């Protein structure tokens, strides 16, 4: 069996354009050269292999790659930075043991880096920090280190210092070993020399080294006592301390360099091996109860001798067929094994297993705890499903995905595309849990739902190019909701008498507004059998089936409590169906009386703007009915946080670029639902009625 202490499962995550993919590329280049000389593929990036990624220069899917460094095996996952694809970052963090947070030397800590950092904190993933692009104009390593402290509230442990700035950036000083690494101008990563530290940097180096040693020895009391008595710890002892502190999230070793110019990358790879945890050093994944989702107190211990427990964290369709990416937490998986999918209760046979080299792959016959692999051609596995040994059924902690907030209607341009579209959309929904599809029964239109305009743009683009489906696309629609504001008591009788047995059901009920985010709750307090117990579920079903179609404009209804307290029945004519119909009639009759109200999705918007445009940006957000929550001035500009209704945010990026001369950036994520102002509600309701005619 492989030695698990030599494994590192790591992810690379950051804000858009901080250089994650380039960093991944350089890691592959450096590691690939050690193993397979002469096969370095230049030019296109290996992990962004979708057309849409190459064109827009952004990463959409997280891609997994395996490589080797210093006899250690690294499984690297490159994640997207864009807020519309945070689900990719979130699910990658779930299966990683460590990560590298990449920050741009001039942009610093940007809005999306904050979201990703927060996700990583929640998942308790140990991280290194890499300040990239130090060859760019305005790059300032020390400024970014300050931002990490102030904006992220994290503790960066400076491990390397830059030699030279902007165009004159030539290399880095390794603080721990007091050595300077200087690269020549060829741009090749291996062309560096280890030199004496430049004379003008010696004082800085000693100051940072003292800080490094003091922070590190705090992890070991004996070492700390010896250090206070004047004894200098050895490099090995310091490394052990840094490793422990990194694993416990006490601090984050911080490196600098330029991935594009190939400067400083070796030190990061060394740090991954030296400081990031192996699969056995991370808290094992908790097992949960299949019915309730509560932790059972057991864990999936990382060991090849345990029963098989694995999590499917991503599904991807490519030219080789459907790939299911799996992280194996315990046990061994062999080709030909039969495994159980705990979510569906069905078994599957493992056919081909492959280890991913981005768009390339190596066939495997077996994999074990700690591995991240892909299985070809699994049938009913979805993201978040637990795969386990049929004799030892278990469920790993599932993943939670955000609800989509924006939708567009699409229709195929010709008959031939209809069937193609159905198959393609089926595959895309399996790949991306934050992308949902439904058919509008009245109009027959297909509604695509997603996390933002860019998200849906790209989905339509994939349908056109990858699957050859030509679409007509409607304007984006907001996912409104409805609720009620008053409590009422009411009664409804359903009776029908026409030859043969009739139908009869009478219900007395109270309807009142529920707690925020409670959805629909039903209770029955009927006593004395006026509505027999066997008909209660029918009443609940009748009300529940109407909740998807509100009385104002047909939007789903949220946060409603219904209590059945009395009623009447007929010994012959009453049936479950009669009571279900009575409940549906009661919904139509009573909801308008209960002060029905329209709710709209409110987004948490984070705008970054240069200082001279702050007034314009705030004025514009106010015009969009935004509530300004916070302003923070930074070195390169101002960040404004606001809550803004989604309906006002369409096309915002174009507008923001216009008012900030192209320098503004923003990210947004769903915050909550809030009541619509009357004038907005009237428009939405009128439009919905117009469309339903």
C-alpha positions as CSV (number, residue, x, y, z in Angstrom):
1,X,0.0,0.0,0.0
2,X,1.1,3.6,-0.6
3,X,2.5,5.6,2.3
4,X,-0.3,8.1,3.1
5,X,2.1,10.5,4.8
6,X,3.4,11.1,1.3
7,X,0.0,12.3,0.0
8,X,-1.1,15.9,-0.3
9,X,-4.7,16.7,-1.5
10,X,-4.7,20.4,-2.1
11,X,-6.8,23.0,-3.8
12,X,-5.9,26.4,-5.3
13,X,-8.4,29.1,-4.8
14,X,-8.6,32.9,-5.1
15,X,-10.4,35.8,-6.6
16,X,-10.9,36.1,-10.4
17,X,-7.7,36.9,-12.2
18,X,-5.3,36.4,-9.2
19,X,-3.6,33.7,-11.2
20,X,-4.9,30.4,-9.9
21,X,-4.8,28.5,-13.2
22,X,-1.3,29.9,-14.1
23,X,-0.1,28.7,-10.7
24,X,-1.5,25.3,-11.4
25,X,0.1,25.3,-14.8
26,X,3.5,26.1,-13.3
27,X,3.1,23.4,-10.7
28,X,2.4,20.8,-13.4
29,X,5.3,22.1,-15.4
30,X,7.8,21.9,-12.6
31,X,6.6,18.5,-11.4
32,X,6.1,17.1,-14.9
33,X,9.6,18.0,-15.9
34,X,11.0,15.9,-13.1
35,X,9.0,12.8,-14.2
36,X,8.6,13.1,-17.9
37,X,11.2,15.2,-19.6
38,X,10.4,16.6,-23.0
39,X,6.6,16.4,-22.6
40,X,5.8,19.8,-21.3
41,X,2.8,21.1,-23.3
42,X,3.2,24.8,-23.8
43,X,0.6,27.3,-24.8
44,X,-2.8,26.4,-23.7
45,X,-3.5,25.8,-20.1
46,X,-4.1,22.2,-19.1
47,X,-6.8,22.6,-16.6
48,X,-9.0,25.1,-18.4
49,X,-9.9,22.8,-21.3
50,X,-13.5,24.0,-22.0
51,X,-13.8,26.3,-24.9
52,X,-15.7,28.8,-22.8
53,X,-12.9,28.8,-20.3
54,X,-10.2,29.4,-22.9
55,X,-12.2,32.3,-24.4
56,X,-13.2,34.2,-21.3
57,X,-9.9,33.5,-19.5
58,X,-11.8,32.2,-16.5
59,X,-12.0,28.9,-14.8
60,X,-15.5,27.4,-14.6
61,X,-15.1,23.8,-13.6
62,X,-12.7,22.7,-10.9
63,X,-10.2,20.3,-12.6
64,X,-8.2,17.6,-10.7
65,X,-4.7,16.7,-11.6
66,X,-2.1,14.4,-10.0
67,X,1.6,15.1,-10.0
68,X,4.8,14.3,-7.9
69,X,7.3,16.4,-6.0
70,X,10.1,15.2,-3.8
71,X,8.7,11.7,-3.7
72,X,5.3,13.1,-2.6
73,X,2.1,12.7,-4.5
74,X,0.1,15.9,-5.0
75,X,-3.5,15.8,-6.0
76,X,-4.2,19.4,-7.1
77,X,-7.7,20.9,-7.7
78,X,-7.9,24.2,-9.6
79,X,-11.1,26.0,-8.6
80,X,-12.9,28.9,-10.2
81,X,-12.8,32.3,-8.6
82,X,-16.0,33.7,-10.0
83,X,-18.9,34.1,-7.6
84,X,-21.4,32.4,-9.9
85,X,-19.4,29.2,-9.5
86,X,-18.7,29.3,-5.8
87,X,-20.4,25.9,-5.6
88,X,-17.3,24.5,-7.4
89,X,-15.1,26.0,-4.7
90,X,-17.3,24.8,-1.9
91,X,-17.4,21.2,-3.1
92,X,-13.7,21.1,-3.7
93,X,-12.9,22.3,-0.2
94,X,-15.1,19.5,1.1
95,X,-12.7,16.9,-0.2
96,X,-9.3,18.6,0.2
97,X,-6.9,18.4,3.1
98,X,-5.1,21.7,2.4
99,X,-5.0,24.6,0.1
100,X,-3.1,27.5,-1.5
101,X,-4.8,30.9,-1.3
102,X,-3.5,32.9,-4.2
103,X,-3.7,36.7,-4.0
104,X,-2.8,39.3,-6.7
105,X,0.2,41.4,-5.7
106,X,-1.5,44.6,-6.8
107,X,-5.2,43.7,-6.3
108,X,-4.7,42.3,-2.8
109,X,-7.6,40.8,-0.9
110,X,-10.5,41.1,-3.3
111,X,-14.2,40.5,-2.6
112,X,-14.3,37.0,-3.9
113,X,-11.1,36.0,-2.0
114,X,-13.0,36.9,1.1
115,X,-15.9,34.5,0.3
116,X,-13.6,31.7,-0.6
117,X,-11.5,32.3,2.6
118,X,-14.7,32.2,4.6
119,X,-15.7,28.9,3.0
120,X,-12.2,27.5,3.7
121,X,-12.5,28.6,7.4
122,X,-15.8,26.9,7.7
123,X,-14.3,23.7,6.2
124,X,-11.3,24.1,8.5
125,X,-8.8,23.6,5.7
126,X,-5.1,24.4,6.4
127,X,-3.7,26.9,3.8
128,X,-0.6,28.5,2.5
129,X,-0.8,32.0,1.1
130,X,0.9,32.8,-2.3
131,X,1.1,36.5,-3.2
132,X,1.4,36.3,-7.0
133,X,2.0,38.8,-9.9
134,X,4.8,40.7,-8.0
135,X,6.2,41.6,-11.5
136,X,3.1,43.8,-12.1
137,X,2.8,47.5,-11.8
138,X,1.7,48.6,-8.4
139,X,2.5,45.2,-6.8
140,X,3.3,45.4,-3.1
141,X,3.8,42.3,-1.1
142,X,3.8,44.0,2.3
143,X,0.6,45.8,1.5
144,X,-1.1,42.4,0.7
145,X,0.3,40.9,4.0
146,X,-1.4,43.8,5.9
147,X,-4.7,43.2,4.0
148,X,-4.6,39.5,5.0
149,X,-4.3,40.6,8.6
150,X,-6.9,43.3,8.5
151,X,-9.5,42.2,5.9
152,X,-9.4,38.4,6.4
153,X,-8.5,38.6,10.1
154,X,-5.9,35.9,9.4
155,X,-2.3,35.5,10.7
156,X,0.2,35.4,7.8
157,X,3.6,34.0,8.6
158,X,6.0,35.5,6.1
159,X,8.3,32.8,4.7
160,X,9.8,34.6,1.7
161,X,10.6,38.2,0.9
162,X,10.7,39.7,-2.6
163,X,13.9,40.9,-4.2
164,X,13.2,44.0,-6.3
165,X,9.8,45.4,-7.2
166,X,7.5,45.4,-10.3
167,X,9.8,45.1,-13.4
168,X,12.9,44.6,-11.3
169,X,11.4,41.6,-9.4
170,X,14.2,39.0,-9.8
171,X,13.7,36.5,-7.0
172,X,12.9,35.8,-3.4
173,X,14.7,35.5,0.0
174,X,13.9,32.3,1.9
175,X,13.5,33.7,5.5
176,X,14.0,30.4,7.3
177,X,17.2,29.4,5.6
178,X,18.6,32.9,5.0
179,X,19.2,32.2,1.3
180,X,18.4,34.3,-1.8
181,X,16.9,32.5,-4.9
182,X,17.6,34.6,-8.0
183,X,16.2,33.7,-11.5
184,X,17.7,34.8,-14.8
185,X,15.6,36.3,-17.7
186,X,15.0,33.1,-19.6
187,X,11.7,32.5,-17.9
188,X,12.6,28.9,-17.2
189,X,11.8,27.8,-13.6
190,X,15.0,25.8,-13.2
191,X,17.4,28.6,-14.1
192,X,18.0,30.1,-10.7
193,X,21.0,30.5,-8.4
194,X,21.1,30.4,-4.7
195,X,23.1,33.5,-3.6
196,X,24.0,35.5,-0.5
197,X,21.1,37.7,0.7
198,X,21.5,41.3,-0.8
199,X,23.2,43.6,1.7
200,X,20.3,46.1,1.7
201,X,17.8,43.3,2.8
202,X,19.8,41.8,5.7
203,X,18.1,43.9,8.4
204,X,14.6,43.2,7.0
205,X,15.4,39.5,6.8
206,X,16.5,39.3,10.4
207,X,13.4,41.2,11.6
208,X,11.1,38.9,9.7
209,X,13.1,35.8,10.8
210,X,12.8,36.8,14.4
211,X,9.1,37.2,14.0
212,X,8.9,33.8,12.2
213,X,10.8,32.0,15.0
214,X,8.8,33.6,17.8
215,X,5.5,32.7,16.1
216,X,6.7,29.1,15.3
217,X,8.1,28.2,18.8
218,X,4.7,29.1,20.4
219,X,3.6,25.7,19.1
220,X,6.0,23.8,21.3
221,X,6.4,24.8,25.0
222,X,9.8,23.2,25.6
223,X,11.3,24.8,22.5
224,X,9.8,28.1,23.5
225,X,11.4,28.0,27.0
226,X,14.8,27.1,25.4
227,X,14.4,29.9,22.9
228,X,13.7,32.4,25.7
229,X,16.9,31.3,27.4
230,X,18.8,32.2,24.3
231,X,19.0,28.8,22.6
232,X,18.4,28.9,18.8
233,X,16.1,26.1,17.5
234,X,17.3,24.0,14.5
235,X,15.7,24.3,11.1
236,X,14.1,20.9,11.6
237,X,12.5,21.9,14.9
238,X,11.2,25.1,13.3
239,X,9.7,23.2,10.4
240,X,7.9,20.8,12.8
241,X,6.4,23.8,14.6
242,X,5.3,25.5,11.4
243,X,3.7,22.3,10.2
244,X,1.8,22.0,13.5
245,X,0.7,25.6,13.5
246,X,-0.4,25.5,9.9
247,X,-2.5,22.4,10.5
248,X,-4.2,24.0,13.5
249,X,-4.9,27.1,11.5
250,X,-2.8,29.2,14.0
251,X,-1.1,30.9,11.1
252,X,-0.7,30.7,7.3
253,X,2.8,30.4,5.8
254,X,3.0,33.2,3.2
255,X,5.1,33.1,0.0
256,X,5.7,35.5,-2.8
257,X,6.6,35.2,-6.5
258,X,5.3,35.4,-10.0
259,X,3.7,32.3,-11.5
260,X,3.7,33.7,-15.0
261,X,7.5,34.4,-14.9
262,X,8.2,31.1,-13.1
263,X,9.7,32.8,-10.0
264,X,9.3,31.4,-6.6
265,X,7.3,28.3,-7.4
266,X,9.7,25.7,-6.1
267,X,9.5,27.1,-2.6
268,X,5.7,26.8,-2.7
269,X,5.9,23.1,-3.7
270,X,8.4,22.5,-1.0
271,X,6.1,24.2,1.5
272,X,3.1,22.0,0.3
273,X,5.2,18.9,1.2
274,X,6.7,20.4,4.4
275,X,3.7,22.2,6.0
276,X,0.4,21.0,4.6
277,X,-1.3,18.0,6.2
278,X,-1.4,14.5,4.7
279,X,-4.9,12.8,4.6
280,X,-4.2,11.1,8.0
281,X,-3.5,14.4,9.8
282,X,-6.9,16.0,9.1
283,X,-9.9,15.4,11.3
284,X,-11.7,12.5,9.7
285,X,-15.1,13.1,8.0
286,X,-18.1,12.5,10.3
287,X,-20.7,9.9,9.4
288,X,-24.3,11.0,9.5
289,X,-27.7,9.4,10.0
290,X,-29.3,8.8,6.6
291,X,-32.8,9.8,7.7
292,X,-32.1,12.9,9.9
293,X,-28.7,14.0,8.6
294,X,-27.5,14.3,12.2
295,X,-23.9,13.2,13.0
296,X,-23.8,9.6,14.5
297,X,-20.6,10.2,16.4
298,X,-18.7,7.8,14.1
299,X,-16.0,9.0,11.6
300,X,-14.5,7.7,8.4
301,X,-11.0,6.9,9.7
302,X,-8.4,7.4,6.9
303,X,-6.9,3.9,6.5
304,X,-6.8,1.3,3.8
305,X,-7.8,-1.4,6.3
306,X,-11.2,0.1,7.1
307,X,-14.4,-0.6,5.0
308,X,-14.8,1.5,1.9
309,X,-16.2,5.0,2.4
310,X,-16.0,7.5,-0.5
311,X,-17.8,10.7,-1.6
312,X,-18.7,11.6,-5.1
313,X,-18.0,15.3,-5.3
314,X,-18.2,16.2,-8.9
315,X,-19.7,14.8,-12.1
316,X,-18.3,15.8,-15.5
317,X,-19.2,14.9,-19.0
318,X,-16.3,14.9,-21.4
319,X,-15.2,13.2,-24.7
320,X,-14.5,9.9,-22.8
321,X,-18.0,9.7,-21.3
322,X,-19.4,10.6,-17.9
323,X,-16.7,10.9,-15.2
324,X,-17.5,10.8,-11.5
325,X,-14.8,12.3,-9.3
326,X,-14.5,10.5,-6.0
327,X,-12.5,11.2,-2.9
328,X,-11.9,7.9,-1.0
329,X,-11.8,8.5,2.7
330,X,-11.2,4.9,3.9
331,X,-10.8,1.5,2.5
332,X,-9.8,0.3,-1.0
333,X,-11.6,0.5,-4.3
334,X,-10.7,-2.0,-7.0
335,X,-11.8,-2.3,-10.6
336,X,-14.7,-4.8,-10.8
337,X,-15.8,-4.2,-7.2
338,X,-19.5,-3.9,-6.4
339,X,-20.2,-0.8,-4.2
340,X,-23.4,0.6,-2.6
341,X,-24.6,4.1,-3.2
342,X,-26.0,4.9,0.2
343,X,-28.2,7.7,-1.1
344,X,-30.2,5.6,-3.6
345,X,-29.7,2.2,-1.9
346,X,-28.6,0.7,-5.3
347,X,-25.3,-1.0,-6.0
348,X,-23.0,-0.2,-8.9
349,X,-20.0,-2.0,-10.4
350,X,-16.8,-0.2,-10.7
351,X,-15.7,-0.4,-14.4
352,X,-12.8,1.8,-15.4
353,X,-11.0,3.9,-12.8
354,X,-8.7,6.6,-13.9
355,X,-6.3,9.1,-12.4
356,X,-6.7,12.5,-13.9
357,X,-3.9,14.5,-15.5
358,X,-6.3,17.4,-16.3
359,X,-7.5,16.4,-19.8
360,X,-5.4,13.3,-19.9
361,X,-5.8,10.1,-17.8
362,X,-4.0,7.0,-16.6
363,X,-5.9,3.8,-16.1
364,X,-5.9,2.3,-12.5
365,X,-6.7,-1.1,-11.2
366,X,-7.2,0.0,-7.6
367,X,-7.2,3.1,-5.4
368,X,-7.2,3.5,-1.7
369,X,-7.9,5.9,1.2
370,X,-6.6,9.4,0.5
371,X,-6.9,9.1,-3.3
372,X,-8.9,11.4,-5.5
373,X,-9.8,9.5,-8.7
374,X,-12.4,9.5,-11.4
375,X,-14.7,6.5,-12.3
376,X,-16.0,6.2,-15.9
377,X,-19.6,5.5,-16.7
378,X,-21.3,5.4,-13.3
379,X,-25.1,5.4,-13.8
380,X,-27.1,6.9,-10.9
381,X,-24.5,8.7,-8.8
382,X,-25.0,12.4,-8.1
383,X,-22.8,15.0,-6.4
384,X,-22.7,14.5,-2.7
385,X,-23.6,10.8,-2.8
386,X,-21.8,8.4,-0.4
387,X,-20.3,5.3,-1.9
388,X,-19.6,2.5,0.5
389,X,-19.0,-1.2,1.1
390,X,-22.4,-3.0,0.7
391,X,-21.7,-4.9,4.0
392,X,-21.0,-1.7,6.0
393,X,-23.6,0.9,4.9
394,X,-22.9,4.5,6.0
395,X,-23.6,8.1,5.0
396,X,-20.9,10.8,4.9
397,X,-21.8,14.4,5.8
398,X,-23.6,15.7,2.7
399,X,-23.0,18.9,0.8
400,X,-25.4,21.8,1.0
401,X,-25.9,23.9,-2.2
402,X,-27.3,27.4,-2.5
403,X,-30.7,27.9,-4.1
404,X,-30.7,29.5,-7.6
405,X,-32.0,33.1,-7.7
406,X,-32.3,34.0,-11.4
407,X,-34.0,32.2,-14.3
408,X,-34.4,32.6,-18.0
409,X,-36.8,30.9,-20.4
410,X,-35.4,29.1,-23.4
411,X,-37.0,27.4,-26.4
412,X,-35.2,25.4,-29.1
413,X,-35.3,27.1,-32.5
414,X,-36.4,23.9,-34.3
415,X,-38.0,20.5,-33.7
416,X,-34.7,18.6,-34.1
417,X,-33.1,20.5,-31.2
418,X,-35.9,19.6,-28.7
419,X,-34.7,16.1,-28.0
420,X,-31.0,17.1,-28.1
421,X,-31.8,19.8,-25.6
422,X,-33.5,17.4,-23.1
423,X,-30.5,15.0,-23.1
424,X,-27.9,17.8,-22.8
425,X,-29.7,19.6,-20.0
426,X,-30.0,16.3,-18.1
427,X,-26.2,15.9,-18.3
428,X,-25.6,19.5,-17.2
429,X,-27.9,19.3,-14.2
430,X,-26.0,16.3,-13.0
431,X,-22.7,18.2,-13.3
432,X,-23.8,21.3,-11.5
433,X,-26.1,21.1,-8.5
434,X,-26.6,24.9,-8.4
435,X,-28.1,24.8,-11.9
436,X,-31.8,23.7,-12.1
437,X,-34.3,23.2,-14.9
438,X,-38.1,23.1,-14.9
439,X,-40.8,23.1,-17.6
440,X,-43.5,25.7,-17.4
441,X,-46.7,23.6,-17.8
442,X,-48.8,26.5,-19.2
443,X,-46.4,27.9,-21.8
444,X,-44.4,24.7,-22.4
445,X,-41.2,26.8,-22.0
446,X,-38.1,25.4,-20.4
447,X,-36.9,27.5,-17.5
448,X,-33.2,27.5,-16.6
449,X,-32.3,28.6,-13.1
450,X,-28.9,29.6,-11.8
451,X,-26.7,31.7,-9.5
452,X,-26.2,34.8,-11.7
453,X,-26.2,36.2,-15.2
454,X,-22.7,34.8,-16.1
455,X,-23.7,31.4,-14.8
456,X,-26.7,31.1,-17.2
457,X,-24.8,32.8,-20.0
458,X,-22.2,30.1,-19.9
459,X,-24.9,27.3,-19.7
460,X,-26.6,28.6,-22.8
461,X,-23.2,28.8,-24.5
462,X,-22.4,25.2,-23.6
463,X,-25.8,24.1,-25.0
464,X,-25.0,25.9,-28.3
465,X,-21.4,24.8,-28.7
466,X,-20.9,21.6,-26.9
467,X,-24.3,20.0,-27.7
468,X,-25.2,22.0,-30.9
469,X,-28.6,23.1,-29.6
470,X,-29.8,26.5,-31.1
471,X,-31.9,28.4,-28.5
472,X,-34.1,31.4,-28.3
473,X,-33.4,33.0,-25.0
474,X,-35.9,35.2,-23.0
475,X,-35.0,38.0,-20.7
476,X,-33.8,37.0,-17.2
477,X,-36.5,36.5,-14.6
478,X,-36.3,37.0,-10.9
479,X,-37.4,34.2,-8.6
480,X,-40.1,36.1,-6.6
481,X,-41.9,34.4,-3.8
482,X,-45.3,35.1,-2.0
483,X,-46.3,35.0,1.6
484,X,-49.1,36.3,3.9
485,X,-49.2,39.0,6.5
486,X,-52.3,38.3,8.6
487,X,-53.7,35.3,10.5
488,X,-57.3,34.3,9.6
489,X,-59.8,31.6,10.5
490,X,-62.0,30.2,7.7
491,X,-64.2,27.3,6.7
492,X,-64.6,25.5,3.3
493,X,-67.0,22.7,2.3
494,X,-66.6,20.6,-0.9
495,X,-69.6,18.6,-1.9
496,X,-70.6,17.1,-5.2
497,X,-73.7,15.0,-5.8
498,X,-74.3,13.4,-9.2
499,X,-75.4,9.8,-9.7
500,X,-73.6,7.1,-7.8
501,X,-71.4,8.0,-4.8
502,X,-70.9,11.7,-4.1
503,X,-68.0,13.6,-2.6
504,X,-68.1,15.5,0.7
505,X,-65.4,17.1,2.9
506,X,-65.7,20.1,5.3
507,X,-62.7,21.7,6.9
508,X,-62.4,24.5,9.5
509,X,-58.8,25.9,9.6
510,X,-56.6,28.8,10.6
511,X,-53.9,30.2,8.4
512,X,-51.2,32.4,9.8
513,X,-47.7,33.8,8.7
514,X,-44.9,31.4,9.7
515,X,-41.4,32.1,10.9
516,X,-39.0,33.4,8.2
517,X,-37.5,30.6,6.1
518,X,-39.9,28.0,7.6
519,X,-41.6,27.1,4.3
520,X,-45.0,25.4,4.8
521,X,-46.0,23.8,8.1
522,X,-49.2,21.9,8.8
523,X,-50.8,20.8,12.1
524,X,-54.1,19.3,13.1
525,X,-55.8,19.9,16.4
526,X,-59.1,18.2,15.5
527,X,-60.7,16.3,18.4
528,X,-63.7,14.1,18.5
529,X,-63.2,12.7,15.0
530,X,-65.1,15.4,13.0
531,X,-62.4,14.9,10.4
532,X,-61.2,11.3,10.8
533,X,-57.4,10.9,11.2
534,X,-56.9,9.1,7.9
535,X,-58.0,12.2,6.0
536,X,-55.5,14.6,7.7
537,X,-52.7,13.7,5.3
538,X,-55.0,14.4,2.3
539,X,-55.8,17.9,3.7
540,X,-52.1,18.6,4.2
541,X,-51.3,17.3,0.7
542,X,-54.1,19.6,-0.8
543,X,-52.6,22.7,0.9
544,X,-49.0,21.7,0.1
545,X,-49.7,21.2,-3.6
546,X,-51.1,24.7,-3.8
547,X,-48.0,26.4,-2.2
548,X,-46.1,26.3,-5.5
549,X,-48.6,28.5,-7.1
550,X,-49.4,31.7,-5.1
551,X,-52.6,33.7,-5.5
552,X,-51.0,37.0,-6.4
553,X,-48.9,36.1,-9.4
554,X,-48.4,32.4,-9.3
555,X,-45.0,32.4,-7.5
556,X,-44.3,29.8,-4.8
557,X,-45.6,30.7,-1.3
558,X,-43.3,30.8,1.7
559,X,-43.6,30.8,5.4
560,X,-47.2,29.8,6.0
561,X,-48.7,27.8,8.9
562,X,-52.0,25.9,8.4
563,X,-53.8,24.4,11.4
564,X,-56.9,22.2,10.8
565,X,-59.1,22.5,13.9
566,X,-62.5,21.2,13.0
567,X,-64.7,20.1,10.1
568,X,-67.3,17.5,9.1
569,X,-67.5,14.3,7.1
570,X,-70.1,12.0,5.6
571,X,-69.9,8.3,6.3
572,X,-70.4,7.3,2.6
573,X,-69.4,10.3,0.5
574,X,-66.2,11.3,2.3
575,X,-62.9,10.2,0.8
576,X,-59.2,11.3,0.9
577,X,-59.7,12.9,-2.6
578,X,-62.7,14.9,-1.4
579,X,-60.7,16.4,1.5
580,X,-57.7,17.1,-0.8
581,X,-60.0,19.0,-3.1
582,X,-61.5,20.9,-0.1
583,X,-58.0,22.0,1.0
584,X,-57.2,23.3,-2.5
585,X,-60.4,25.2,-2.6
586,X,-59.7,26.6,0.9
587,X,-56.3,27.8,-0.3
588,X,-57.8,29.8,-3.2
589,X,-60.6,31.1,-1.0
590,X,-58.5,32.2,2.1
591,X,-55.0,33.3,0.9
592,X,-56.2,36.6,-0.7
593,X,-58.0,37.4,2.6
594,X,-54.7,36.8,4.6
595,X,-52.9,39.9,3.2
596,X,-51.0,38.1,0.5
597,X,-47.6,39.9,-0.2
598,X,-44.9,39.6,-2.8
599,X,-41.3,38.9,-1.7
600,X,-38.2,39.6,-3.7
601,X,-34.7,38.1,-3.5
602,X,-32.2,40.6,-1.9
603,X,-28.5,40.1,-2.9
604,X,-25.5,40.8,-0.7
605,X,-23.5,43.0,-3.1
606,X,-19.8,43.8,-2.6
607,X,-18.5,46.6,-4.9
608,X,-14.9,47.6,-5.3
609,X,-14.3,51.1,-6.8
610,X,-11.4,53.6,-7.1
611,X,-11.8,56.5,-4.6
612,X,-12.8,59.2,-7.1
613,X,-15.9,57.3,-8.1
614,X,-17.3,56.4,-4.7
615,X,-20.1,59.0,-4.8
616,X,-21.3,57.8,-8.3
617,X,-21.3,54.2,-7.2
618,X,-23.3,54.9,-4.0
619,X,-25.7,57.1,-5.8
620,X,-26.3,54.4,-8.4
621,X,-26.8,51.7,-5.7
622,X,-29.3,54.0,-4.0
623,X,-31.2,54.4,-7.3
624,X,-31.3,50.6,-7.5
625,X,-33.1,50.6,-4.0
626,X,-29.9,49.4,-2.4
627,X,-29.2,49.7,1.4
628,X,-25.6,50.7,2.0
629,X,-24.3,48.5,4.8
630,X,-20.6,49.4,5.1
631,X,-17.7,51.2,3.4
632,X,-14.0,50.4,3.8
633,X,-11.2,52.4,2.3
634,X,-8.2,50.3,1.2
635,X,-4.9,51.1,-0.4
636,X,-6.2,50.8,-4.0
637,X,-9.8,51.9,-3.6
638,X,-13.0,51.6,-1.6
639,X,-15.2,48.6,-0.9
640,X,-18.9,49.2,-0.5
641,X,-21.2,46.5,0.9
642,X,-24.9,46.8,0.2
643,X,-28.1,44.8,0.1
644,X,-29.8,45.3,-3.3
645,X,-32.8,43.6,-4.8
646,X,-31.8,41.2,-7.6
647,X,-34.3,42.7,-10.0
648,X,-32.3,46.0,-10.0
649,X,-29.0,44.3,-10.7
650,X,-29.3,43.0,-14.3
651,X,-26.5,44.3,-16.5
652,X,-24.9,45.9,-13.5
653,X,-21.3,45.0,-14.5
654,X,-21.5,47.0,-17.7
655,X,-22.9,50.0,-15.9
656,X,-20.4,49.8,-13.1
657,X,-17.5,49.7,-15.6
658,X,-18.9,52.8,-17.3
659,X,-19.1,54.9,-14.1
660,X,-15.7,53.8,-12.9
661,X,-13.8,54.0,-16.2
662,X,-13.5,50.2,-16.3
663,X,-11.8,49.9,-12.9
664,X,-14.8,48.8,-10.8
665,X,-15.5,45.2,-9.8
666,X,-18.3,43.6,-7.9
667,X,-19.5,40.2,-6.6
668,X,-22.9,39.3,-5.3
669,X,-24.6,36.4,-3.5
670,X,-28.1,35.7,-2.3
671,X,-28.9,37.1,1.1
672,X,-32.6,36.7,1.9
673,X,-36.2,37.4,0.7
674,X,-37.8,40.7,1.7
675,X,-41.2,42.3,1.0
676,X,-41.5,44.1,-2.4
677,X,-42.5,47.8,-2.3
678,X,-46.1,48.3,-3.5
679,X,-45.3,49.9,-6.9
680,X,-42.8,47.1,-7.8
681,X,-45.3,44.4,-6.6
682,X,-48.1,45.9,-8.8
683,X,-45.9,45.8,-11.9
684,X,-44.8,42.2,-11.3
685,X,-48.3,41.0,-10.6
686,X,-49.7,42.9,-13.7
687,X,-47.0,41.4,-15.9
688,X,-47.7,37.9,-14.5
689,X,-51.4,38.2,-15.3
690,X,-50.6,39.5,-18.8
691,X,-48.4,36.5,-19.5
692,X,-50.9,34.0,-18.2
693,X,-53.6,35.2,-20.6
